[in-house]
Structures are given as structure tokens and as C-alpha cells.
Amino acid sequence: MRKFKVPNTYVIIAAIIVVCAVLTWFIPGGQYVKADDGTLSYESVDAVPQTWQVLSAIYHGFVKQAGIIVFILVVGGAFWLLNATGAVETGIQRFIVRIGKRDLLVLVALTVLFSLAGAVFGMSEETIPFVGIVVPLVVSMGYDAFMGMLVVYVASNVGFSSAFLNPFTVGIAQGMADLPLFSGMGYRIFCWAFLTLLMVAFVAVYARRTKQQTSPLAPSGLGRSDKDSPSVISSEVEKSNPPLTRRQSWILVVLLLTVVALIVGVTCWDWYMPEITGLFLGMGIVCGIIAGFSANKIADEFIAGARDILSAALVVGFASGIIVILQDGKVVDSILHSMQDGLDGSSQAASLSAMYGIQALINFIIPSATAKAAITIPIMAPFADMVGVSRQAMVLAFQFGDGFTNMVTPTSGVLVAALAMARIPYAKWVKWVWKGVAVLLLLGLLLLLATVLFPISEF
């Protein structure tokens, strides 16, 4: 019997578009009409059944989300340029070397560092090579391979889930929800700090439990031995990795200044997609110049980065075709009205909890955050308005629902690759991590409910 293979994301989206076109033949048409006083009322209209429009919907989807698609391509190219300089990777490796003797400090610092990377620029795929670096290091310190995954992969996912500057989740979702980019940052920073602090506490407890144990899942040749003391490992890493050059140091300064400029720009000067796109483009070019790249090299690396993230940009355009079909068929408001009726009388808390659950479940089918945002945000945003939930809370529900389940989603290529680097079987990983994921999902729900129970700025 052939093993079931999860369909390609584009296949899933194409199937959804076709299903939506079929639904326009059966779902009654309807629309919301805004009165002079701003209130919305629902009225029935004739549906417009869709047929060949499934093909033109893709075009209209790309036009609809052109700004976000350009944003994704430019940011992807800029970060590829940054990574090509080797400054970030070398900086982290040198950081590990400098505090290598202080085991717990190393683990805590790595946890905070990777969580911050997930929160600020959406570190996800980039964790894969670091798993290969950190897992052997922590195993040689006397911990197990799970510890390496914990301080790199899990930490970055916690930061990704509670991100406050991640352009690939917060930026895209808020842009689609017509919210000021990176607004509501104060509460998101609180969520990130709270969850990261809990991560640090768990790392400390787990470190105490596993110290001096040799992991049965450790990569071969990486078990604990007398010569594998932290000082020896640090010296070996020191020898195998070149020092941070002056050029790379300046590149890290540019990265730091970019983050500061981003925070100031969106909070004080109302920067939006054009300004932020220009900021990241400038960062990439400046980093390339500092690295000594020629003009052709800068262009080649930028194009390579845009090519690497092209699939995510294409997904946005294709997925937007779904909402185009529903809108042109005059049934999207009917669906929203049905959802409203289903939750009629439900509290804001129940409605927000339902959104959270839907996002978490969808993640098992479509692990791409960008794709999920393109599919769900255009529907969830007006629905949130109807049930009295703020769009900021709706975006936070999207973040939590997407991020936490990434740690167990079998369709996630990043998870599978990270586990392969750590040499941990998927089944054993799920058995080890599922309780933690359940706790994070519960905490995410409580943090969401706080937005409707307490007065929180911008929520």
C-alpha cells in the first residue's frame, strides 16, 4: 500500500478555489449594507455562480495583494543578502564560544536569543543549520539532543508565535486586516516576554534533570566523555569557526540599527508597507556593500533570496483567489452571516476562542503562515467586526494558532528537517513535546481572553 503523501500547498489552494466556485452554485447570495449611522444590516441578493472565473480569480488575487507580494520578495532578498555575509551565523557561534564554560548561562542566553530572533524577523527555516551546531554542543556538555531542539527550535517557535516585529506573520496579517503595521506592539511584547520567561524556567529545570546523562538519541560520536568538557568543546568550536571580522561586526550594527529604525518608524512616523520595504531593501544593500560584495554579487544574492521565498509570495496571490471567488459569487457575506448566527448570543470570549481553534486546526493542513494569513484573515477580519472582537485580537489568535502547533505539525518541512539534523525520530519528539505544546496552547488562550476581559491599549 502506497503511503499517503500530503498534497502540495498549491494543490490544496487550487482545490479550495474549485470547491468555493462549486459552493457559489448552492449558497444563497447575500451582502452587508452599511447604514448612514455606520451600522451593518444583512440582506439577501442573487448569487453569481462561478465557473471559468476560477482561472481569472488567480490574476485578481495577485492584483489584490500586489503590495504584500512585493514586500515578501524584497524582505526575502534582503535577509538572504544578510545571511550571505555570514555575520549572523558567525556572531551566534562566537557568542557560544565566549560563554561556553557557563553551561546554564549558555542555555538561557541561547533560548532568549532564538526566541528574540523568531519575534523580530521570523526565524524559522534559519533554525535548521543552528540545530546542527547547537545539538552537538549541548550533548557534549552533558545534556541530551532534546535540549538542543529546545533552546533553538522550540525557543524560536515561541518567539515566532508571540512575535511583535515579524514581517512574515504580524506584518502580513495586519496588512490584510487593514491595521497599522506592527500596531499593538506593547501587548505583544508582554506576551513574548511572559512566554520566553516560562521557556527559560523550563530550560533551567530540564537542564538540572538531564545534566550528566548521555542521550540515547544523541548523534553518534557525541556522547559524554572525559574529553568533552565545556572548555574543550569551546576551544574546538573556536578552532573550527573563524572570528567575527570587522566587516561582520559592522553588519550586525546595521542589523541592530534597522530594528531600531523599524520600531521608531512604525510607532512614531506611521510607516507602512512602502517605507518598511524600503528599509529592508536598504539594509540588504548596505550589508552587501560592507561585506565587500560587488554590485553584481549584491544583485545575484538578492535575486537568490527573492527566488527562495518566491513560493511564499506566490501562495499569497493564489490564496487570495479564494476570497475573490467568494466575493464575486456574492456568498462571502452569506458565510459570515452564517458564522455570526452560529455564534449568536456567544460572548466575545467564545468567538475569539473559536477563531483561535480554527487557526490551530488549519495549521495541520496548511503549515505556511503566509498562506494561512492570505486564506483566513480576509474572512476573519470582517467576522471579528461583527462579533465585536478587535482585529488586533484576531491577528493575535492567528499568530498563536499558527505558531504553537508548528512544533507537532507533521506537514511542516522545517520541523522534519530540524528533527533530522538532531537525529530525533518524529514519534519520540511528539511524545516528548506534546505536553509542552498543550500548555502553550492553553496559555495562548488565556492571553487572548485577556484582550476582551481587560482594557488593553490598541486591543
Residue pairs with C-beta under 8 A, 6 or more apart in sequence:
6 410
6 411
7 15
9 311
9 315
9 366
9 368
9 371
10 314
10 315
10 318
12 365
12 366
13 315
13 318
13 319
13 321
13 322
13 371
13 375
14 318
16 322
16 375
17 54
17 57
17 58
17 318
17 321
17 322
17 325
18 54
20 50
20 322
20 325
20 326
20 329
21 50
21 51
21 53
21 54
21 325
21 329
23 326
23 329
23 331
24 47
24 48
24 49
24 50
24 325
24 326
24 329
24 330
24 331
25 47
25 49
27 47
27 329
27 331
27 334
27 335
28 44
28 47
28 331
28 334
29 44
29 45
29 46
29 47
29 48
29 329
29 330
29 331
29 334
30 42
30 43
30 44
30 45
30 330
30 331
30 333
30 334
30 337
31 42
31 43
31 45
31 330
31 333
32 40
32 41
32 42
32 43
32 333
32 336
32 337
32 382
33 40
33 41
33 42
33 43
34 40
35 41
40 386
42 333
42 337
45 330
46 330
47 329
47 330
47 331
47 334
48 328
48 329
48 330
49 329
50 57
50 325
50 328
50 329
53 325
53 328
54 321
54 325
57 321
57 322
57 324
57 325
57 328
58 317
58 318
58 321
60 320
60 321
60 324
61 317
61 318
61 319
61 320
61 321
61 322
61 323
61 324
62 69
62 317
62 320
64 320
64 324
65 176
65 316
65 317
65 320
65 374
67 175
67 273
67 274
68 172
68 175
68 176
68 273
68 316
69 313
69 316
69 317
70 273
70 277
71 167
71 171
71 172
71 175
71 273
71 276
71 277
72 168
72 172
72 309
72 312
72 313
72 316
72 370
73 306
73 309
73 310
73 313
74 277
74 280
74 281
74 306
75 167
75 168
75 277
75 280
75 309
76 305
76 306
76 308
76 309
76 310
76 312
76 313
77 281
77 284
77 301
77 302
77 303
77 304
77 305
77 306
77 309
78 280
78 281
78 283
78 284
78 302
78 305
79 121
79 280
79 284
79 305
80 284
80 301
80 302
80 304
80 305
80 306
80 308
80 309
81 284
81 285
81 287
81 288
81 293
81 298
81 301
81 302
81 305
82 88
82 251
82 255
82 283
82 284
82 287
83 89
83 126
84 288
84 291
84 293
84 301
85 247
85 248
85 251
85 287
85 288
85 290
85 291
85 293
86 248
87 244
87 247
87 248
87 249
87 251
87 252
87 255
87 287
87 291
88 252
88 255
89 129
89 130
90 241
90 242
90 243
90 244
90 245
90 248
91 244
91 248
91 252
92 113
92 130
93 133
93 237
93 241
94 241
94 243
94 244
95 109
95 113
96 106
96 110
96 133
96 134
96 137
96 234
96 237
97 234
97 237
97 238
97 241
99 105
99 106
99 109
100 106
100 230
100 231
100 233
100 234
100 237
101 230
101 231
101 234
103 141
103 142
103 207
103 211
103 230
104 204
104 207
106 141
106 230
107 138
107 143
107 147
107 151
107 203
107 204
107 207
108 200
108 203
108 204
110 134
110 151
110 152
110 155
111 150
111 151
111 155
111 196
111 199
111 200
111 203
112 155
112 196
112 200
113 155
114 123
114 127
114 130
114 151
114 152
114 155
114 156
114 159
115 155
115 156
115 158
115 159
115 192
115 195
115 196
115 199
116 159
116 196
117 123
117 126
117 156
117 159
118 124
118 155
118 156
118 157
118 158
118 159
118 160
118 161
118 163
118 166
119 159
119 160
119 162
119 163
119 164
119 165
119 166
119 192
120 159
120 163
120 164
120 165
120 166
120 259
121 165
121 166
121 167
122 160
122 163
122 166
122 167
122 168
122 169
123 156
123 159
123 160
124 156
124 160
124 168
124 414
125 414
125 417
127 152
127 153
127 156
127 414
127 418
128 414
128 417
128 418
128 421
129 421
130 152
131 148
131 149
131 152
131 153
131 418
131 421
131 422
132 421
134 148
134 151
134 152
135 145
135 148
135 149
135 152
135 219
135 222
135 421
135 422
136 148
136 219
136 222
137 148
137 233
137 237
138 144
138 145
138 147
138 148
138 151
139 145
139 147
139 148
139 215
139 218
139 219
139 222
139 223
139 224
140 222
140 224
140 228
140 230
140 233
141 228
141 230
141 233
142 210
142 211
142 212
142 213
142 214
142 224
142 228
143 207
143 210
143 211
143 213
143 215
144 210
144 213
144 214
144 215
144 217
144 218
145 215
145 217
145 218
145 219
145 422
145 423
145 424
146 206
146 210
146 215
146 217
146 424
146 432
147 203
147 206
147 207
147 210
148 422
149 418
149 419
149 422
149 424
149 429
150 202
150 203
150 206
151 203
152 418
153 407
153 415
153 418
154 199
154 407
154 433
154 436
155 196
155 199
157 403
157 404
157 406
157 407
158 195
158 196
158 199
158 403
158 440
159 192
159 196
160 166
160 169
160 403
160 406
161 195
161 399
161 400
161 402
161 403
161 404
161 406
161 440
161 444
162 188
162 191
162 192
162 195
162 196
162 399
162 400
162 403
163 169
163 170
163 188
163 192
163 399
163 403
164 170
164 182
164 185
164 188
164 189
164 192
165 182
165 185
165 259
165 262
165 263
167 276
167 280
168 312
168 369
168 370
169 369
169 373
169 398
169 399
169 402
169 403
170 181
170 182
170 188
170 395
170 399
171 181
171 182
171 276
172 316
172 369
172 370
172 373
172 374
173 373
173 377
173 395
173 398
173 399
174 180
174 181
174 182
174 183
174 395
175 181
175 272
175 273
176 373
176 374
176 377
176 378
176 381
177 377
177 380
177 381
177 391
177 394
177 395
178 381
178 391
179 391
179 392
179 395
180 266
180 270
180 272
181 266
181 271
181 272
181 273
181 276
182 262
182 263
182 266
182 267
183 266
183 392
183 458
184 392
184 395
184 396
184 457
184 458
184 459
185 263
185 266
185 267
186 457
186 458
187 392
187 396
187 451
187 456
187 457
187 458
187 459
188 396
191 396
191 447
194 447
195 440
195 443
198 443
202 436
212 224
213 224
214 223
214 224
215 223
217 422
217 423
217 424
217 425
217 428
218 423
219 422
219 423
244 252
247 290
247 291
247 292
248 291
250 290
251 287
251 290
251 291
254 283
254 286
254 287
254 290
255 283
255 287
258 279
258 280
258 283
261 279
262 271
262 276
262 279
265 271
265 275
265 276
265 279
266 276
269 275
271 279
284 298
284 302
284 305
285 298
288 297
288 298
288 301
288 302
289 298
293 301
312 368
312 370
312 371
315 368
315 370
315 371
315 374
316 370
316 371
316 373
316 374
319 371
319 374
319 375
320 374
320 378
322 375
323 332
323 375
323 378
323 379
326 332
326 335
332 379
335 379
336 379
336 382
336 383
336 386
339 383
340 383
340 386
340 387
343 350
343 351
343 354
343 387
346 354
346 387
347 452
348 387
348 388
348 389
348 452
349 449
349 452
349 453
351 384
351 387
351 388
351 389
352 389
352 393
352 394
352 397
352 448
352 449
352 451
352 452
353 445
353 448
353 449
355 380
355 383
355 384
355 389
355 394
355 397
355 398
355 401
356 397
356 400
356 401
356 444
356 445
356 448
357 401
358 376
358 401
359 372
359 376
359 397
359 398
359 400
359 401
359 402
360 400
360 401
360 402
360 404
360 405
360 441
362 372
362 375
362 376
362 401
363 372
363 401
363 402
363 405
363 406
363 409
364 405
364 409
364 410
364 411
365 411
366 372
366 375
367 406
367 409
367 411
367 412
367 413
369 402
369 403
372 398
372 402
373 398
376 398
377 394
377 395
377 398
380 394
380 397
380 398
381 391
381 394
384 390
384 391
384 393
384 394
385 391
389 452
390 451
390 459
392 451
392 458
392 459
393 448
393 451
393 452
393 459
396 447
396 448
396 451
396 459
397 448
400 441
400 444
400 445
400 447
400 448
401 444
404 437
404 440
404 441
404 444
405 437
405 441
406 412
406 414
406 415
407 415
407 433
407 436
407 437
408 415
408 430
408 433
408 434
408 437
409 415
410 416
410 426
416 426
419 425
419 426
419 429
450 456
451 459
